[in-house]
């Protein structure tokens, strides 16, 4: 079994979704807190609990699946976070400095907001030159217009130059704030404080399925090659993602604590939460019926067989898993189904090795064949569970 450590490289594909502010969007924290009380430790009588983050006692808070408690203020704080504490403070400081600088620049613009505008008198003076040829007395008027216009232009230019100098001085006194590079929770180089790690446990031990479950499940299936991890299982049924250490036992939501199983083998896992799977495991080969009551009569959960494994399916499985003889390690195997004896017989044409398994459903027979033969490819990482003793075959 892989150690349950959340920092391994295999977990990198799902961690970019760990942005608290985005994941908490649309989640009613009060409703989440109310539903999480089913994870409250047994025997707890007091209404006040010690918060695992702020280490203070509160009455209202979130119970995680490892039975730790996070108070409501800490949950509300985490719901507003985007980055770890160090980078969140730097980002907020940068935003505040940028806001203050913008306001200061607006005040400067209002006080010294002068822009150079050319004098219209100069244009009028140039337009009056043709009048000089018509009436010499207009020459005096033209000179006066030129004098006043260029004087007004010079004053306007001096004001613009003075304003530019003041703007330069303002820029030197109010430099643009420097933005510190931000790092997210999933960044392996990010510096996480003790409070960050305590808050991160809210996601890793979310009561029930976490809001990033689909991304995490996708990553686990990618790591498992989109196959049921019971060696020999053909994985025709829908795939589920199973917690190795169950959620009720405090199992973290990380790839190292998850394994891909088909719905048939998932239903065989010993957990009360898997009882509901028995009504969902149906295909053209069998139907699984969970325990129920019919009037006053109790019906045990049982398996209704519809079709046993066939020879073409076994040959397909040999190709998929590269089944070889355990004695000579050669794939010269021959399979024979004996329907009268309800057996699948296997023999080697090279070394005369022989063995047999019970002819059952493909999801049962194929892993048993894999257990007596050598598997050269697509080996899973999860053991075959026997059918529960209370199943009526």
C-alpha positions as CSV (number, residue, x, y, z in Angstrom):
1,X,0.0,0.0,0.0
2,X,1.3,3.5,-0.9
3,X,2.0,5.7,2.2
4,X,-0.8,8.2,2.8
5,X,1.4,11.3,2.3
6,X,-0.2,14.3,0.6
7,X,3.0,15.8,-0.8
8,X,4.1,13.2,-3.3
9,X,4.7,13.9,-6.9
10,X,1.8,11.7,-8.1
11,X,-0.7,14.1,-6.5
12,X,0.4,17.1,-8.6
13,X,-2.3,16.7,-11.2
14,X,-5.2,17.5,-9.0
15,X,-3.8,20.1,-6.7
16,X,-4.2,23.2,-9.0
17,X,-7.9,23.1,-8.1
18,X,-7.2,23.8,-4.4
19,X,-8.2,27.4,-4.4
20,X,-10.4,27.9,-1.3
21,X,-12.3,31.0,-2.5
22,X,-13.3,29.2,-5.8
23,X,-14.2,25.9,-4.1
24,X,-16.3,27.5,-1.4
25,X,-18.2,29.5,-4.0
26,X,-21.8,28.3,-3.9
27,X,-21.4,26.4,-0.6
28,X,-23.5,27.3,2.3
29,X,-21.1,27.1,5.2
30,X,-23.8,27.0,7.8
31,X,-25.5,24.1,6.1
32,X,-22.2,22.3,5.6
33,X,-21.5,22.7,9.4
34,X,-24.9,21.3,10.2
35,X,-24.5,18.2,8.0
36,X,-20.9,17.6,9.3
37,X,-22.2,16.9,12.9
38,X,-22.6,13.2,11.9
39,X,-18.7,13.1,12.1
40,X,-18.8,14.3,15.6
41,X,-16.8,11.9,17.9
42,X,-19.0,9.5,19.9
43,X,-19.4,10.4,23.5
44,X,-18.9,14.1,23.1
45,X,-21.3,15.7,25.5
46,X,-20.2,19.4,25.5
47,X,-21.5,21.9,23.0
48,X,-18.1,23.6,23.0
49,X,-15.1,22.2,21.1
50,X,-11.5,23.1,20.6
51,X,-10.7,24.4,17.1
52,X,-7.8,22.6,15.6
53,X,-6.7,25.8,13.7
54,X,-7.0,28.7,16.2
55,X,-6.8,26.6,19.3
56,X,-9.8,28.3,20.9
57,X,-13.1,26.9,22.1
58,X,-16.2,27.5,20.0
59,X,-19.8,26.2,19.9
60,X,-20.3,26.2,16.2
61,X,-17.9,24.7,13.6
62,X,-17.1,22.0,11.1
63,X,-16.4,18.4,12.0
64,X,-14.0,16.8,9.6
65,X,-13.9,13.1,8.7
66,X,-10.9,12.6,11.0
67,X,-13.1,13.9,13.9
68,X,-11.1,17.1,14.2
69,X,-13.0,20.4,14.6
70,X,-12.7,23.7,12.8
71,X,-14.6,26.7,14.2
72,X,-17.0,28.7,12.0
73,X,-14.8,31.9,12.0
74,X,-11.8,29.9,10.7
75,X,-14.1,28.3,8.0
76,X,-15.4,31.7,7.0
77,X,-11.8,33.0,6.8
78,X,-10.7,30.1,4.7
79,X,-13.6,30.6,2.3
80,X,-12.2,34.1,1.4
81,X,-8.6,32.9,0.8
82,X,-7.0,32.4,-2.6
83,X,-3.4,32.0,-1.6
84,X,-1.5,30.8,1.5
85,X,-1.2,33.3,4.3
86,X,2.1,34.9,3.3
87,X,1.1,35.5,-0.3
88,X,-2.5,36.4,0.6
89,X,-1.2,39.2,2.8
90,X,1.2,40.4,0.1
91,X,-1.5,40.4,-2.5
92,X,-3.9,42.4,-0.3
93,X,-1.1,44.8,0.6
94,X,-0.4,45.3,-3.1
95,X,-4.1,45.9,-3.9
96,X,-4.3,48.4,-1.1
97,X,-1.1,50.3,-2.2
98,X,-2.4,50.3,-5.8
99,X,-5.7,51.7,-4.6
100,X,-4.1,54.5,-2.6
101,X,-1.7,55.4,-5.4
102,X,-4.7,55.6,-7.9
103,X,-6.6,57.9,-5.5
104,X,-3.5,60.1,-5.0
105,X,-3.0,60.4,-8.7
106,X,-6.6,61.4,-9.2
107,X,-6.1,64.1,-6.6
108,X,-3.0,65.3,-8.3
109,X,-4.7,65.4,-11.7
110,X,-7.5,67.4,-10.2
111,X,-5.1,69.9,-8.7
112,X,-2.5,70.1,-11.5
113,X,-4.5,68.7,-14.4
114,X,-3.3,71.2,-17.0
115,X,-2.8,70.1,-20.6
116,X,-1.1,72.3,-23.2
117,X,-3.6,73.9,-25.6
118,X,-2.5,76.0,-28.6
119,X,-3.7,79.6,-28.6
120,X,-6.6,80.3,-31.1
121,X,-5.3,83.9,-31.6
122,X,-2.3,82.6,-33.6
123,X,-4.6,80.9,-36.0
124,X,-6.8,84.0,-36.3
125,X,-3.7,86.1,-37.0
126,X,-2.6,83.8,-39.8
127,X,-6.2,83.9,-41.2
128,X,-6.1,87.7,-41.2
129,X,-3.0,88.1,-43.4
130,X,-5.1,88.2,-46.7
131,X,-6.9,91.2,-45.3
132,X,-3.6,93.1,-45.2
133,X,-3.6,93.1,-49.0
134,X,-7.1,94.4,-49.1
135,X,-6.6,97.0,-46.4
136,X,-3.2,98.1,-45.2
137,X,-4.7,99.3,-41.9
138,X,-5.3,95.6,-41.0
139,X,-1.6,95.1,-40.7
140,X,-1.6,96.5,-37.2
141,X,-4.4,94.2,-36.2
142,X,-2.5,91.2,-37.5
143,X,0.6,92.1,-35.5
144,X,-1.4,92.5,-32.4
145,X,-3.1,89.1,-32.8
146,X,0.3,87.5,-33.4
147,X,1.8,89.1,-30.3
148,X,-1.1,88.1,-28.1
149,X,-1.3,84.6,-29.5
150,X,2.4,83.7,-29.1
151,X,2.4,85.2,-25.7
152,X,-0.6,83.1,-24.7
153,X,1.1,80.0,-26.3
154,X,4.3,80.6,-24.3
155,X,2.4,80.8,-21.1
156,X,0.4,77.7,-21.8
157,X,3.6,75.8,-22.7
158,X,5.3,77.0,-19.5
159,X,2.3,75.7,-17.5
160,X,2.5,72.3,-19.3
161,X,6.3,72.1,-18.6
162,X,5.7,73.0,-14.9
163,X,3.0,70.4,-14.7
164,X,5.3,67.7,-16.3
165,X,8.0,68.6,-13.7
166,X,5.5,68.2,-10.9
167,X,4.3,64.9,-12.3
168,X,7.9,63.6,-12.4
169,X,8.4,64.6,-8.8
170,X,5.1,62.9,-7.9
171,X,6.2,59.7,-9.7
172,X,9.5,59.7,-7.8
173,X,7.7,60.3,-4.5
174,X,5.0,57.7,-5.3
175,X,6.6,54.8,-7.2
176,X,4.4,51.9,-8.4
177,X,4.0,49.2,-5.8
178,X,6.1,46.1,-6.5
179,X,3.9,42.9,-6.7
180,X,5.3,39.9,-4.9
181,X,5.1,36.7,-7.0
182,X,2.1,34.7,-5.7
183,X,2.0,31.0,-5.1
184,X,-1.0,28.8,-4.6
185,X,-1.6,26.0,-2.1
186,X,-0.7,23.4,-4.6
187,X,2.7,24.9,-5.5
188,X,5.4,22.7,-3.9
189,X,7.7,25.7,-3.5
190,X,5.0,27.7,-1.6
191,X,5.8,28.5,2.0
192,X,2.9,27.3,4.1
193,X,2.5,28.4,7.6
194,X,1.3,26.2,10.4
195,X,-2.1,27.9,10.1
196,X,-2.1,27.2,6.3
197,X,-1.5,23.5,6.8
198,X,-4.2,23.4,9.5
199,X,-6.7,25.0,7.2
200,X,-5.7,22.8,4.3
201,X,-6.9,19.8,6.4
202,X,-10.4,21.1,5.7
203,X,-10.1,19.9,2.1
204,X,-8.0,16.8,2.8
205,X,-10.5,15.6,5.4
206,X,-13.6,17.1,4.0
207,X,-16.7,15.6,5.7
208,X,-18.0,13.4,2.8
209,X,-17.0,14.1,-0.8
210,X,-14.9,17.3,-1.3
211,X,-15.9,20.0,-3.8
212,X,-12.8,19.0,-5.9
213,X,-13.9,15.4,-6.0
214,X,-14.3,15.2,-9.8
215,X,-10.8,16.6,-10.5
216,X,-9.3,14.2,-7.9
217,X,-11.2,11.2,-9.3
218,X,-10.1,12.1,-12.8
219,X,-6.4,12.2,-11.6
220,X,-6.7,8.8,-9.8
221,X,-8.2,7.2,-12.9
222,X,-5.4,8.6,-15.0
223,X,-2.8,7.2,-12.6
224,X,-4.6,3.8,-12.7
225,X,-4.8,3.7,-16.5
226,X,-8.6,4.0,-16.5
227,X,-8.9,0.3,-15.4
228,X,-10.2,-1.6,-12.4
229,X,-7.2,-2.3,-10.2
230,X,-8.2,-5.9,-9.4
231,X,-5.7,-7.8,-11.6
232,X,-7.6,-9.7,-14.3
233,X,-10.8,-7.7,-14.1
234,X,-12.0,-6.7,-17.6
235,X,-13.5,-3.5,-16.2
236,X,-16.6,-3.6,-18.4
237,X,-18.7,-2.0,-15.6
238,X,-18.7,1.7,-14.7
239,X,-15.6,2.7,-12.7
240,X,-15.7,4.0,-9.2
241,X,-13.0,5.6,-7.0
242,X,-12.6,3.8,-3.7
243,X,-11.1,5.2,-0.5
244,X,-8.5,2.8,0.8
245,X,-8.9,4.2,4.3
246,X,-12.6,5.0,4.4
247,X,-13.9,8.5,4.9
248,X,-15.6,7.6,8.2
249,X,-12.3,6.4,9.5
250,X,-10.6,9.7,8.6
251,X,-9.2,8.7,5.2
252,X,-7.8,11.8,3.4
253,X,-8.9,12.9,0.0
254,X,-5.6,12.3,-1.8
255,X,-4.6,10.0,-4.7
256,X,-2.5,7.9,-2.4
257,X,-5.7,6.9,-0.5
258,X,-7.8,6.2,-3.6
259,X,-8.0,3.3,-6.0
260,X,-10.0,2.7,-9.2
261,X,-12.4,-0.2,-9.0
262,X,-15.3,-1.4,-11.1
263,X,-18.7,-1.1,-9.5
264,X,-18.7,-4.9,-9.0
265,X,-15.5,-5.1,-7.0
266,X,-16.3,-1.8,-5.3
267,X,-19.5,-3.3,-3.9
268,X,-17.5,-6.2,-2.4
269,X,-15.5,-3.8,-0.2
270,X,-16.4,-4.2,3.5
271,X,-18.0,-0.9,4.3
272,X,-21.5,0.1,5.4
273,X,-21.6,2.8,2.8
274,X,-21.2,0.3,0.0
275,X,-24.5,-1.4,0.7
276,X,-26.3,1.0,-1.7
277,X,-24.1,-0.1,-4.5
278,X,-25.7,-3.5,-4.7
279,X,-28.8,-2.1,-6.5
280,X,-26.6,-0.4,-9.1
281,X,-24.5,-3.4,-10.1
282,X,-26.4,-4.6,-13.1
283,X,-25.3,-5.6,-16.6
284,X,-26.0,-8.3,-19.2
285,X,-24.3,-10.9,-17.1
286,X,-25.7,-10.6,-13.6
287,X,-27.7,-8.5,-11.2
288,X,-26.8,-7.8,-7.6
289,X,-29.7,-7.3,-5.2
290,X,-29.1,-5.7,-1.8
291,X,-30.8,-6.7,1.4
292,X,-34.4,-5.5,1.7
293,X,-37.8,-6.4,3.1
294,X,-40.7,-7.6,1.2
295,X,-43.7,-7.2,3.5
296,X,-42.8,-9.1,6.7
297,X,-40.2,-11.2,4.9
298,X,-36.6,-10.2,4.9
299,X,-34.5,-10.9,1.7
300,X,-30.7,-11.1,2.0
301,X,-28.5,-9.5,-0.5
302,X,-27.8,-11.9,-3.3
303,X,-26.3,-12.3,-6.7
304,X,-28.5,-13.4,-9.6
305,X,-26.3,-14.9,-12.3
306,X,-27.4,-14.3,-15.9
307,X,-24.4,-15.4,-17.9
308,X,-21.1,-17.1,-16.9
309,X,-17.7,-16.4,-18.5
310,X,-17.4,-17.6,-22.1
311,X,-14.3,-18.9,-24.0
312,X,-14.0,-15.8,-26.3
313,X,-14.0,-13.6,-23.2
314,X,-11.2,-15.7,-21.6
315,X,-9.1,-15.5,-24.8
316,X,-9.6,-11.7,-24.8
317,X,-8.5,-11.5,-21.2
318,X,-5.3,-13.5,-22.1
319,X,-4.4,-10.9,-24.7
320,X,-5.3,-8.0,-22.4
321,X,-3.3,-9.2,-19.4
322,X,-0.6,-11.2,-21.2
323,X,-1.3,-14.4,-19.2
324,X,1.5,-16.9,-19.3
325,X,2.2,-20.3,-17.8
326,X,3.5,-20.1,-14.2
327,X,5.9,-23.0,-14.8
328,X,7.6,-22.1,-18.2
329,X,6.6,-18.5,-18.5
330,X,5.3,-19.0,-22.1
331,X,1.9,-17.9,-23.4
332,X,1.2,-21.3,-25.1
333,X,-2.0,-21.7,-22.9
334,X,-5.1,-23.6,-23.8
335,X,-8.4,-22.9,-22.1
336,X,-11.4,-25.3,-22.0
337,X,-14.8,-24.7,-20.4
338,X,-16.4,-27.8,-18.8
339,X,-20.0,-26.6,-18.4
340,X,-21.2,-29.9,-16.7
341,X,-18.5,-29.5,-14.0
342,X,-18.8,-25.7,-13.9
343,X,-15.0,-25.4,-14.4
344,X,-12.6,-23.5,-16.6
345,X,-9.6,-25.7,-17.3
346,X,-6.2,-24.2,-18.3
347,X,-3.2,-26.2,-19.7
348,X,0.1,-25.3,-21.2
349,X,1.0,-26.8,-24.6
350,X,4.7,-26.4,-23.8
351,X,5.3,-27.9,-20.4
352,X,2.0,-29.7,-19.8
353,X,1.1,-27.5,-16.8
354,X,-2.6,-27.9,-15.8
355,X,-5.0,-26.2,-13.4
356,X,-8.6,-25.1,-13.2
357,X,-10.8,-22.5,-11.6
358,X,-14.6,-22.3,-11.1
359,X,-16.6,-21.0,-14.0
360,X,-18.3,-17.9,-12.6
361,X,-19.0,-14.4,-13.8
362,X,-16.2,-12.9,-15.8
363,X,-15.4,-10.4,-13.0
364,X,-14.9,-13.4,-10.6
365,X,-13.2,-15.9,-12.9
366,X,-10.7,-13.6,-14.6
367,X,-9.0,-12.4,-11.4
368,X,-8.8,-16.1,-10.2
369,X,-7.1,-17.0,-13.5
370,X,-4.7,-14.1,-13.0
371,X,-3.9,-15.5,-9.5
372,X,-2.8,-18.9,-10.8
373,X,-1.1,-17.7,-14.0
374,X,1.6,-15.1,-14.6
375,X,0.4,-11.6,-15.5
376,X,2.8,-9.7,-17.8
377,X,0.9,-6.4,-18.3
378,X,-1.9,-4.3,-16.9
379,X,-1.3,-5.6,-13.4
380,X,-3.6,-3.9,-10.9
381,X,-2.7,-2.8,-7.3
382,X,-5.8,-4.0,-5.5
383,X,-6.4,-7.5,-4.1
384,X,-9.4,-9.6,-5.1
385,X,-12.0,-9.6,-2.3
386,X,-14.1,-12.8,-1.9
387,X,-17.9,-12.6,-2.1
388,X,-19.5,-11.9,1.3
389,X,-20.7,-15.1,3.0
390,X,-24.3,-13.9,3.2
391,X,-24.5,-13.7,-0.6
392,X,-26.8,-16.4,-1.9
393,X,-25.5,-17.7,-5.2
